[in-house]
Amino acid sequence: MIARVLIKPKEGILDPQGKAVERALPTLGVESVGDVRVGRMVELRYEDRAELESLCEKLLVNPLIEDYEIEAVE
Amino acid sequence: MIARVLIKPKEGILDPQGKAVERALPTLGVESVGDVRVGRMVELRYEDRAELESLCEKLLVNPLIEDYEIEAVE
């Protein structure tokens, strides 16, 4: 099976990459976009959901500052 | 509306972060995970889908080496 792990900074945690995108918007003439948060996506093949969750917590995600979701692709 | 832009390295493009995760798997005792690709996720609020697509192509994505999808959240 294929899944995507979607990782983003927790609410209230500073997100300098998101702020950099927001600051660039006026220069690009983009007016209808805001509240930008930049995170990571990890796409992978897995067989065992419990093992995948353990991998997220041990390696892919820093649970102090990041939230994650696992999304099935197929 | 809220959307997520999911960005990943194109097929055939080197993905050193993905390889680094794959190399760490045996050490962690993870056997059922493979084909890891590491990309980015940008979550944002938008009103105009065409403007969002233009932002992806101008700022968020490097179309030479990356593919992206826009996923509606709400």
Backbone of each chain as nested JSON, in Angstrom:
{
  "chains": [
    {"id": "A", "residues": [
      {"number": 1, "name": "MET", "atoms": {"N": [0.843, -1.188, 0.0], "CA": [0.0, 0.0, 0.0], "C": [0.88, 1.239, 0.0]}},
      {"number": 2, "name": "ILE", "atoms": {"N": [0.32, 2.311, -0.556], "CA": [1.07, 3.575, -0.586], "C": [0.387, 4.554, 0.371]}},
      {"number": 3, "name": "ALA", "atoms": {"N": [1.197, 5.266, 1.151], "CA": [0.642, 6.298, 2.03], "C": [1.483, 7.56, 1.934]}},
      {"number": 4, "name": "ARG", "atoms": {"N": [0.857, 8.642, 2.356], "CA": [1.578, 9.901, 2.499], "C": [1.517, 10.313, 3.946]}},
      {"number": 5, "name": "VAL", "atoms": {"N": [2.655, 10.673, 4.489], "CA": [2.701, 11.251, 5.82], "C": [2.812, 12.758, 5.635]}},
      {"number": 6, "name": "LEU", "atoms": {"N": [1.824, 13.482, 6.158], "CA": [1.793, 14.943, 6.019], "C": [2.166, 15.554, 7.362]}},
      {"number": 7, "name": "ILE", "atoms": {"N": [3.229, 16.323, 7.349], "CA": [3.815, 16.834, 8.591], "C": [3.778, 18.351, 8.542]}},
      {"number": 8, "name": "LYS", "atoms": {"N": [3.284, 18.981, 9.612], "CA": [3.313, 20.446, 9.615], "C": [3.611, 20.978, 11.003]}},
      {"number": 9, "name": "PRO", "atoms": {"N": [4.093, 22.217, 11.066], "CA": [4.395, 22.794, 12.385], "C": [3.107, 22.892, 13.211]}},
      {"number": 10, "name": "LYS", "atoms": {"N": [3.18, 22.552, 14.5], "CA": [2.014, 22.678, 15.391], "C": [1.534, 24.125, 15.435]}},
      {"number": 11, "name": "GLU", "atoms": {"N": [0.257, 24.301, 15.723], "CA": [-0.305, 25.635, 15.98], "C": [0.563, 26.354, 17.02]}},
      {"number": 12, "name": "GLY", "atoms": {"N": [0.89, 27.59, 16.761], "CA": [1.626, 28.378, 17.746], "C": [3.13, 28.25, 17.629]}},
      {"number": 13, "name": "ILE", "atoms": {"N": [3.573, 27.274, 16.837], "CA": [5.019, 27.132, 16.611], "C": [5.396, 28.025, 15.425]}},
      {"number": 14, "name": "LEU", "atoms": {"N": [6.495, 28.756, 15.582], "CA": [6.956, 29.658, 14.533], "C": [7.225, 28.894, 13.239]}},
      {"number": 15, "name": "ASP", "atoms": {"N": [6.816, 29.466, 12.118], "CA": [7.013, 28.811, 10.824], "C": [7.659, 29.803, 9.858]}},
      {"number": 16, "name": "PRO", "atoms": {"N": [8.98, 29.945, 9.928], "CA": [9.663, 30.97, 9.13], "C": [9.49, 30.769, 7.618]}},
      {"number": 17, "name": "GLN", "atoms": {"N": [9.411, 29.522, 7.145], "CA": [9.224, 29.296, 5.706], "C": [7.851, 29.795, 5.262]}},
      {"number": 18, "name": "GLY", "atoms": {"N": [6.83, 29.522, 6.094], "CA": [5.489, 30.012, 5.778], "C": [5.453, 31.532, 5.733]}},
      {"number": 19, "name": "LYS", "atoms": {"N": [6.12, 32.161, 6.697], "CA": [6.162, 33.638, 6.729], "C": [6.87, 34.181, 5.494]}},
      {"number": 20, "name": "ALA", "atoms": {"N": [7.919, 33.498, 5.051], "CA": [8.656, 33.957, 3.863], "C": [7.754, 33.905, 2.632]}},
      {"number": 21, "name": "VAL", "atoms": {"N": [6.953, 32.842, 2.517], "CA": [6.015, 32.763, 1.391], "C": [5.007, 33.91, 1.487]}},
      {"number": 22, "name": "GLU", "atoms": {"N": [4.456, 34.129, 2.686], "CA": [3.452, 35.2, 2.844], "C": [4.025, 36.562, 2.447]}},
      {"number": 23, "name": "ARG", "atoms": {"N": [5.291, 36.808, 2.818], "CA": [5.9, 38.094, 2.497], "C": [6.108, 38.267, 1.0]}},
      {"number": 24, "name": "ALA", "atoms": {"N": [6.246, 37.142, 0.274], "CA": [6.472, 37.23, -1.174], "C": [5.181, 37.458, -1.956]}},
      {"number": 25, "name": "LEU", "atoms": {"N": [4.025, 37.225, -1.337], "CA": [2.757, 37.247, -2.087], "C": [2.454, 38.594, -2.748]}},
      {"number": 26, "name": "PRO", "atoms": {"N": [2.583, 39.729, -2.022], "CA": [2.25, 41.007, -2.662], "C": [3.101, 41.277, -3.898]}},
      {"number": 27, "name": "THR", "atoms": {"N": [4.389, 40.969, -3.824], "CA": [5.295, 41.155, -4.972], "C": [4.819, 40.381, -6.198]}},
      {"number": 28, "name": "LEU", "atoms": {"N": [4.23, 39.211, -5.947], "CA": [3.752, 38.374, -7.056], "C": [2.337, 38.745, -7.483]}},
      {"number": 29, "name": "GLY", "atoms": {"N": [1.762, 39.73, -6.795], "CA": [0.401, 40.137, -7.146], "C": [-0.667, 39.161, -6.691]}},
      {"number": 30, "name": "VAL", "atoms": {"N": [-0.329, 38.298, -5.743], "CA": [-1.285, 37.297, -5.258], "C": [-2.018, 37.872, -4.049]}},
      {"number": 31, "name": "GLU", "atoms": {"N": [-3.329, 38.026, -4.18], "CA": [-4.093, 38.694, -3.121], "C": [-4.992, 37.76, -2.329]}},
      {"number": 32, "name": "SER", "atoms": {"N": [-5.305, 36.597, -2.898], "CA": [-6.329, 35.758, -2.266], "C": [-5.739, 34.593, -1.469]}},
      {"number": 33, "name": "VAL", "atoms": {"N": [-4.437, 34.631, -1.191], "CA": [-3.799, 33.526, -0.465], "C": [-3.256, 34.04, 0.859]}},
      {"number": 34, "name": "GLY", "atoms": {"N": [-3.391, 33.246, 1.914], "CA": [-2.848, 33.631, 3.212], "C": [-2.724, 32.432, 4.13]}},
      {"number": 35, "name": "ASP", "atoms": {"N": [-2.377, 32.694, 5.396], "CA": [-2.231, 31.639, 6.416], "C": [-1.409, 30.457, 5.903]}},
      {"number": 36, "name": "VAL", "atoms": {"N": [-0.236, 30.762, 5.419], "CA": [0.595, 29.725, 4.797], "C": [1.419, 28.998, 5.862]}},
      {"number": 37, "name": "ARG", "atoms": {"N": [1.368, 27.667, 5.841], "CA": [2.213, 26.846, 6.719], "C": [2.992, 25.889, 5.827]}},
      {"number": 38, "name": "VAL", "atoms": {"N": [4.284, 25.84, 6.009], "CA": [5.1, 24.951, 5.18], "C": [5.539, 23.755, 6.016]}},
      {"number": 39, "name": "GLY", "atoms": {"N": [5.247, 22.572, 5.504], "CA": [5.635, 21.34, 6.19], "C": [6.285, 20.375, 5.224]}},
      {"number": 40, "name": "ARG", "atoms": {"N": [6.263, 19.108, 5.571], "CA": [6.892, 18.084, 4.731], "C": [5.87, 17.028, 4.332]}},
      {"number": 41, "name": "MET", "atoms": {"N": [6.126, 16.375, 3.216], "CA": [5.328, 15.225, 2.82], "C": [6.27, 14.059, 2.576]}},
      {"number": 42, "name": "VAL", "atoms": {"N": [5.995, 12.93, 3.163], "CA": [6.794, 11.734, 2.912], "C": [5.862, 10.693, 2.289]}},
      {"number": 43, "name": "GLU", "atoms": {"N": [6.158, 10.301, 1.064], "CA": [5.348, 9.284, 0.389], "C": [6.119, 7.978, 0.465]}},
      {"number": 44, "name": "LEU", "atoms": {"N": [5.44, 6.886, 0.799], "CA": [6.155, 5.616, 0.953], "C": [5.224, 4.43, 0.753]}},
      {"number": 45, "name": "ARG", "atoms": {"N": [5.843, 3.279, 0.537], "CA": [5.147, 2.013, 0.447], "C": [5.246, 1.327, 1.809]}},
      {"number": 46, "name": "TYR", "atoms": {"N": [4.138, 0.77, 2.284], "CA": [4.17, 0.103, 3.593], "C": [3.236, -1.087, 3.583]}},
      {"number": 47, "name": "GLU", "atoms": {"N": [3.446, -1.967, 4.578], "CA": [2.518, -3.093, 4.709], "C": [1.807, -3.064, 6.046]}},
      {"number": 48, "name": "ASP", "atoms": {"N": [2.483, -2.555, 7.051], "CA": [1.988, -2.687, 8.424], "C": [1.759, -1.285, 8.99]}},
      {"number": 49, "name": "ARG", "atoms": {"N": [0.493, -0.944, 9.202], "CA": [0.147, 0.409, 9.651], "C": [0.79, 0.756, 11.003]}},
      {"number": 50, "name": "ALA", "atoms": {"N": [0.835, -0.226, 11.904], "CA": [1.42, 0.038, 13.224], "C": [2.911, 0.354, 13.089]}},
      {"number": 51, "name": "GLU", "atoms": {"N": [3.576, -0.385, 12.187], "CA": [5.002, -0.128, 11.978], "C": [5.22, 1.262, 11.372]}},
      {"number": 52, "name": "LEU", "atoms": {"N": [4.33, 1.641, 10.465], "CA": [4.432, 2.973, 9.854], "C": [4.261, 4.073, 10.912]}},
      {"number": 53, "name": "GLU", "atoms": {"N": [3.293, 3.886, 11.811], "CA": [3.099, 4.897, 12.865], "C": [4.325, 4.996, 13.771]}},
      {"number": 54, "name": "SER", "atoms": {"N": [4.906, 3.843, 14.075], "CA": [6.096, 3.856, 14.926], "C": [7.251, 4.564, 14.203]}},
      {"number": 55, "name": "LEU", "atoms": {"N": [7.372, 4.353, 12.889], "CA": [8.408, 5.039, 12.103], "C": [8.21, 6.56, 12.139]}},
      {"number": 56, "name": "CYS", "atoms": {"N": [6.948, 6.987, 12.023], "CA": [6.665, 8.43, 12.085], "C": [7.161, 9.001, 13.399]}},
      {"number": 57, "name": "GLU", "atoms": {"N": [6.854, 8.292, 14.481], "CA": [7.192, 8.85, 15.782], "C": [8.681, 8.775, 16.106]}},
      {"number": 58, "name": "LYS", "atoms": {"N": [9.351, 7.769, 15.519], "CA": [10.781, 7.609, 15.816], "C": [11.679, 8.421, 14.907]}},
      {"number": 59, "name": "LEU", "atoms": {"N": [11.239, 8.629, 13.654], "CA": [12.188, 9.18, 12.675], "C": [11.643, 10.373, 11.889]}},
      {"number": 60, "name": "LEU", "atoms": {"N": [10.395, 10.281, 11.432], "CA": [9.94, 11.267, 10.449], "C": [9.441, 12.565, 11.07]}},
      {"number": 61, "name": "VAL", "atoms": {"N": [8.906, 12.47, 12.282], "CA": [8.218, 13.616, 12.876], "C": [8.886, 13.98, 14.201]}},
      {"number": 62, "name": "ASN", "atoms": {"N": [8.984, 15.276, 14.469], "CA": [9.393, 15.73, 15.8], "C": [8.118, 16.122, 16.549]}},
      {"number": 63, "name": "PRO", "atoms": {"N": [7.616, 15.244, 17.431], "CA": [6.295, 15.462, 18.039], "C": [6.239, 16.669, 18.975]}},
      {"number": 64, "name": "LEU", "atoms": {"N": [7.379, 17.212, 19.348], "CA": [7.365, 18.422, 20.179], "C": [6.877, 19.622, 19.391]}},
      {"number": 65, "name": "ILE", "atoms": {"N": [7.218, 19.68, 18.138], "CA": [6.913, 20.882, 17.347], "C": [6.088, 20.61, 16.097]}},
      {"number": 66, "name": "GLU", "atoms": {"N": [5.825, 19.325, 15.805], "CA": [5.11, 19.002, 14.565], "C": [3.916, 18.081, 14.817]}},
      {"number": 67, "name": "ASP", "atoms": {"N": [2.865, 18.269, 14.011], "CA": [1.738, 17.338, 13.944], "C": [1.847, 16.555, 12.655]}},
      {"number": 68, "name": "TYR", "atoms": {"N": [1.282, 15.347, 12.634], "CA": [1.264, 14.612, 11.368], "C": [-0.04, 13.863, 11.171]}},
      {"number": 69, "name": "GLU", "atoms": {"N": [-0.304, 13.57, 9.901], "CA": [-1.438, 12.732, 9.518], "C": [-0.935, 11.712, 8.522]}},
      {"number": 70, "name": "ILE", "atoms": {"N": [-1.533, 10.53, 8.553], "CA": [-1.224, 9.526, 7.53], "C": [-2.422, 9.447, 6.592]}},
      {"number": 71, "name": "GLU", "atoms": {"N": [-2.154, 9.592, 5.301], "CA": [-3.206, 9.601, 4.296], "C": [-2.958, 8.441, 3.328]}},
      {"number": 72, "name": "ALA", "atoms": {"N": [-3.937, 7.568, 3.179], "CA": [-3.777, 6.435, 2.248], "C": [-3.861, 6.941, 0.818]}},
      {"number": 73, "name": "VAL", "atoms": {"N": [-2.988, 6.465, -0.052], "CA": [-3.047, 6.856, -1.462], "C": [-3.671, 5.712, -2.266]}},
      {"number": 74, "name": "GLU", "atoms": {"N": [-3.241, 4.481, -1.999], "CA": [-3.867, 3.332, -2.668], "C": [-3.63, 2.096, -1.831]}}
    ]},
    {"id": "B", "residues": [
      {"number": 1, "name": "MET", "atoms": {"N": [-11.285, 29.046, 1.537], "CA": [-11.079, 27.61, 1.445], "C": [-9.648, 27.278, 1.824]}},
      {"number": 2, "name": "ILE", "atoms": {"N": [-9.476, 26.054, 2.316], "CA": [-8.131, 25.617, 2.69], "C": [-7.678, 24.545, 1.701]}},
      {"number": 3, "name": "ALA", "atoms": {"N": [-6.425, 24.63, 1.289], "CA": [-5.879, 23.606, 0.395], "C": [-4.485, 23.218, 0.865]}},
      {"number": 4, "name": "ARG", "atoms": {"N": [-4.078, 22.047, 0.402], "CA": [-2.697, 21.616, 0.606], "C": [-2.055, 21.429, -0.749]}},
      {"number": 5, "name": "VAL", "atoms": {"N": [-0.881, 21.98, -0.901], "CA": [-0.086, 21.731, -2.091], "C": [0.941, 20.668, -1.71]}},
      {"number": 6, "name": "LEU", "atoms": {"N": [0.888, 19.533, -2.411], "CA": [1.793, 18.417, -2.129], "C": [2.834, 18.363, -3.236]}},
      {"number": 7, "name": "ILE", "atoms": {"N": [4.08, 18.496, -2.84], "CA": [5.177, 18.643, -3.806], "C": [6.142, 17.493, -3.596]}},
      {"number": 8, "name": "LYS", "atoms": {"N": [6.52, 16.823, -4.68], "CA": [7.517, 15.759, -4.524], "C": [8.461, 15.721, -5.699]}},
      {"number": 9, "name": "PRO", "atoms": {"N": [9.644, 15.13, -5.499], "CA": [10.605, 15.045, -6.599], "C": [10.007, 14.211, -7.734]}},
      {"number": 10, "name": "LYS", "atoms": {"N": [10.19, 14.64, -8.985], "CA": [9.726, 13.876, -10.136], "C": [10.362, 12.496, -10.15]}},
      {"number": 11, "name": "GLU", "atoms": {"N": [9.672, 11.548, -10.769], "CA": [10.251, 10.222, -11.028], "C": [11.616, 10.379, -11.697]}},
      {"number": 12, "name": "GLY", "atoms": {"N": [12.589, 9.656, -11.216], "CA": [13.897, 9.672, -11.864], "C": [14.823, 10.755, -11.347]}},
      {"number": 13, "name": "ILE", "atoms": {"N": [14.262, 11.683, -10.571], "CA": [15.099, 12.723, -9.963], "C": [15.616, 12.184, -8.622]}},
      {"number": 14, "name": "LEU", "atoms": {"N": [16.895, 12.4, -8.372], "CA": [17.522, 11.926, -7.146], "C": [16.828, 12.511, -5.922]}},
      {"number": 15, "name": "ASP", "atoms": {"N": [16.625, 11.69, -4.906], "CA": [15.959, 12.155, -3.691], "C": [16.792, 11.738, -2.474]}},
      {"number": 16, "name": "PRO", "atoms": {"N": [17.822, 12.526, -2.172], "CA": [18.748, 12.129, -1.094], "C": [18.072, 11.996, 0.267]}},
      {"number": 17, "name": "GLN", "atoms": {"N": [17.06, 12.827, 0.543], "CA": [16.373, 12.698, 1.844], "C": [15.63, 11.368, 1.936]}},
      {"number": 18, "name": "GLY", "atoms": {"N": [14.99, 10.985, 0.832], "CA": [14.292, 9.694, 0.8], "C": [15.262, 8.543, 1.015]}},
      {"number": 19, "name": "LYS", "atoms": {"N": [16.419, 8.622, 0.354], "CA": [17.436, 7.571, 0.502], "C": [17.943, 7.499, 1.934]}},
      {"number": 20, "name": "ALA", "atoms": {"N": [18.084, 8.655, 2.565], "CA": [18.563, 8.68, 3.953], "C": [17.562, 7.983, 4.871]}},
      {"number": 21, "name": "VAL", "atoms": {"N": [16.271, 8.222, 4.639], "CA": [15.248, 7.532, 5.44], "C": [15.338, 6.028, 5.201]}},
      {"number": 22, "name": "GLU", "atoms": {"N": [15.434, 5.615, 3.926], "CA": [15.506, 4.182, 3.612], "C": [16.696, 3.521, 4.304]}},
      {"number": 23, "name": "ARG", "atoms": {"N": [17.821, 4.218, 4.335], "CA": [19.015, 3.633, 4.956], "C": [18.854, 3.473, 6.458]}},
      {"number": 24, "name": "ALA", "atoms": {"N": [17.998, 4.32, 7.057], "CA": [17.82, 4.241, 8.52], "C": [16.851, 3.134, 8.925]}},
      {"number": 25, "name": "LEU", "atoms": {"N": [16.064, 2.613, 7.975], "CA": [14.998, 1.68, 8.34], "C": [15.496, 0.399, 9.035]}},
      {"number": 26, "name": "PRO", "atoms": {"N": [16.541, -0.275, 8.504], "CA": [16.976, -1.512, 9.161], "C": [17.399, -1.287, 10.615]}},
      {"number": 27, "name": "THR", "atoms": {"N": [18.096, -0.2, 10.869], "CA": [18.535, 0.133, 12.232], "C": [17.345, 0.251, 13.179]}},
      {"number": 28, "name": "LEU", "atoms": {"N": [16.226, 0.759, 12.633], "CA": [15.042, 0.938, 13.466], "C": [14.187, -0.332, 13.515]}},
      {"number": 29, "name": "GLY", "atoms": {"N": [14.634, -1.368, 12.831], "CA": [13.862, -2.613, 12.823], "C": [12.597, -2.536, 11.979]}},
      {"number": 30, "name": "VAL", "atoms": {"N": [12.526, -1.556, 11.061], "CA": [11.334, -1.403, 10.223], "C": [11.542, -2.193, 8.93]}},
      {"number": 31, "name": "GLU", "atoms": {"N": [10.707, -3.19, 8.702], "CA": [10.917, -4.074, 7.552], "C": [9.895, -3.895, 6.438]}},
      {"number": 32, "name": "SER", "atoms": {"N": [8.757, -3.312, 6.751], "CA": [7.663, -3.29, 5.768], "C": [7.519, -1.947, 5.058]}},
      {"number": 33, "name": "VAL", "atoms": {"N": [8.529, -1.083, 5.171], "CA": [8.431, 0.236, 4.539], "C": [9.524, 0.364, 3.476]}},
      {"number": 34, "name": "GLY", "atoms": {"N": [9.204, 0.983, 2.345], "CA": [10.197, 1.194, 1.289], "C": [9.744, 2.273, 0.33]}},
      {"number": 35, "name": "ASP", "atoms": {"N": [10.522, 2.453, -0.757], "CA": [10.204, 3.447, -1.806], "C": [9.841, 4.803, -1.208]}},
      {"number": 36, "name": "VAL", "atoms": {"N": [10.718, 5.321, -0.377], "CA": [10.427, 6.565, 0.345], "C": [10.814, 7.766, -0.515]}},
      {"number": 37, "name": "ARG", "atoms": {"N": [9.889, 8.7, -0.673], "CA": [10.17, 9.965, -1.369], "C": [9.818, 11.085, -0.401]}},
      {"number": 38, "name": "VAL", "atoms": {"N": [10.737, 12.006, -0.206], "CA": [10.488, 13.113, 0.715], "C": [10.227, 14.383, -0.085]}},
      {"number": 39, "name": "GLY", "atoms": {"N": [9.105, 15.007, 0.192], "CA": [8.743, 16.245, -0.489], "C": [8.296, 17.297, 0.505]}},
      {"number": 40, "name": "ARG", "atoms": {"N": [7.523, 18.258, 0.023], "CA": [7.042, 19.325, 0.891], "C": [5.522, 19.386, 0.854]}},
      {"number": 41, "name": "MET", "atoms": {"N": [4.951, 19.918, 1.93], "CA": [3.525, 20.194, 1.95], "C": [3.337, 21.654, 2.327]}},
      {"number": 42, "name": "VAL", "atoms": {"N": [2.556, 22.376, 1.555], "CA": [2.239, 23.766, 1.89], "C": [0.732, 23.857, 2.106]}},
      {"number": 43, "name": "GLU", "atoms": {"N": [0.338, 24.2, 3.322], "CA": [-1.092, 24.338, 3.619], "C": [-1.403, 25.825, 3.621]}},
      {"number": 44, "name": "LEU", "atoms": {"N": [-2.515, 26.219, 2.986], "CA": [-2.81, 27.643, 2.904], "C": [-4.297, 27.889, 2.7]}},
      {"number": 45, "name": "ARG", "atoms": {"N": [-4.69, 29.123, 2.962], "CA": [-6.044, 29.593, 2.708], "C": [-6.04, 30.311, 1.361]}},
      {"number": 46, "name": "TYR", "atoms": {"N": [-7.06, 30.028, 0.526], "CA": [-7.102, 30.698, -0.778], "C": [-8.542, 30.962, -1.171]}},
      {"number": 47, "name": "GLU", "atoms": {"N": [-8.717, 31.854, -2.149], "CA": [-10.063, 32.085, -2.665], "C": [-10.16, 31.741, -4.139]}},
      {"number": 48, "name": "ASP", "atoms": {"N": [-9.069, 31.923, -4.866], "CA": [-9.108, 31.839, -6.325], "C": [-8.173, 30.714, -6.766]}},
      {"number": 49, "name": "ARG", "atoms": {"N": [-8.77, 29.645, -7.281], "CA": [-7.983, 28.471, -7.656], "C": [-6.923, 28.792, -8.725]}},
      {"number": 50, "name": "ALA", "atoms": {"N": [-7.285, 29.635, -9.697], "CA": [-6.328, 29.968, -10.757], "C": [-5.125, 30.708, -10.175]}},
      {"number": 51, "name": "GLU", "atoms": {"N": [-5.404, 31.599, -9.211], "CA": [-4.314, 32.341, -8.57], "C": [-3.414, 31.386, -7.778]}},
      {"number": 52, "name": "LEU", "atoms": {"N": [-4.034, 30.404, -7.13], "CA": [-3.253, 29.421, -6.371], "C": [-2.34, 28.628, -7.306]}},
      {"number": 53, "name": "GLU", "atoms": {"N": [-2.871, 28.212, -8.451], "CA": [-2.042, 27.456, -9.406], "C": [-0.879, 28.302, -9.908]}},
      {"number": 54, "name": "SER", "atoms": {"N": [-1.149, 29.575, -10.161], "CA": [-0.077, 30.447, -10.624], "C": [0.99, 30.609, -9.531]}},
      {"number": 55, "name": "LEU", "atoms": {"N": [0.551, 30.695, -8.27], "CA": [1.509, 30.79, -7.15], "C": [2.384, 29.538, -7.077]}},
      {"number": 56, "name": "CYS", "atoms": {"N": [1.767, 28.372, -7.274], "CA": [2.543, 27.129, -7.245], "C": [3.647, 27.187, -8.292]}},
      {"number": 57, "name": "GLU", "atoms": {"N": [3.277, 27.618, -9.501], "CA": [4.252, 27.577, -10.586], "C": [5.317, 28.661, -10.478]}},
      {"number": 58, "name": "LYS", "atoms": {"N": [4.945, 29.782, -9.834], "CA": [5.912, 30.879, -9.742], "C": [6.82, 30.778, -8.522]}},
      {"number": 59, "name": "LEU", "atoms": {"N": [6.297, 30.21, -7.434], "CA": [7.044, 30.309, -6.178], "C": [7.236, 28.981, -5.445]}},
      {"number": 60, "name": "LEU", "atoms": {"N": [6.17, 28.172, -5.364], "CA": [6.235, 27.029, -4.447], "C": [6.933, 25.805, -5.035]}},
      {"number": 61, "name": "VAL", "atoms": {"N": [6.831, 25.65, -6.358], "CA": [7.287, 24.412, -6.987], "C": [8.364, 24.732, -8.017]}},
      {"number": 62, "name": "ASN", "atoms": {"N": [9.369, 23.875, -8.11], "CA": [10.325, 23.963, -9.211], "C": [9.917, 22.915, -10.251]}},
      {"number": 63, "name": "PRO", "atoms": {"N": [9.234, 23.335, -11.32], "CA": [8.642, 22.359, -12.246], "C": [9.67, 21.525, -13.017]}},
      {"number": 64, "name": "LEU", "atoms": {"N": [10.93, 21.937, -13.0], "CA": [11.961, 21.123, -13.658], "C": [12.19, 19.823, -12.908]}},
      {"number": 65, "name": "ILE", "atoms": {"N": [12.092, 19.864, -11.606], "CA": [12.462, 18.678, -10.815], "C": [11.349, 18.203, -9.89]}},
      {"number": 66, "name": "GLU", "atoms": {"N": [10.242, 18.946, -9.83], "CA": [9.191, 18.575, -8.882], "C": [7.82, 18.483, -9.56]}},
      {"number": 67, "name": "ASP", "atoms": {"N": [6.999, 17.554, -9.064], "CA": [5.581, 17.484, -9.425], "C": [4.771, 17.994, -8.241]}},
      {"number": 68, "name": "TYR", "atoms": {"N": [3.568, 18.516, -8.521], "CA": [2.716, 18.903, -7.396], "C": [1.258, 18.568, -7.661]}},
      {"number": 69, "name": "GLU", "atoms": {"N": [0.516, 18.462, -6.568], "CA": [-0.94, 18.288, -6.604], "C": [-1.544, 19.268, -5.625]}},
      {"number": 70, "name": "ILE", "atoms": {"N": [-2.734, 19.763, -5.962], "CA": [-3.476, 20.594, -5.014], "C": [-4.615, 19.752, -4.464]}},
      {"number": 71, "name": "GLU", "atoms": {"N": [-4.712, 19.693, -3.139], "CA": [-5.717, 18.857, -2.476], "C": [-6.589, 19.784, -1.629]}},
      {"number": 72, "name": "ALA", "atoms": {"N": [-7.89, 19.76, -1.862], "CA": [-8.779, 20.607, -1.055], "C": [-8.922, 20.015, 0.348]}},
      {"number": 73, "name": "VAL", "atoms": {"N": [-8.862, 20.845, 1.366], "CA": [-9.054, 20.367, 2.741], "C": [-10.468, 20.707, 3.205]}},
      {"number": 74, "name": "GLU", "atoms": {"N": [-10.903, 21.931, 2.949], "CA": [-12.286, 22.293, 3.295], "C": [-12.749, 23.451, 2.446]}}
    ]}
  ]
}
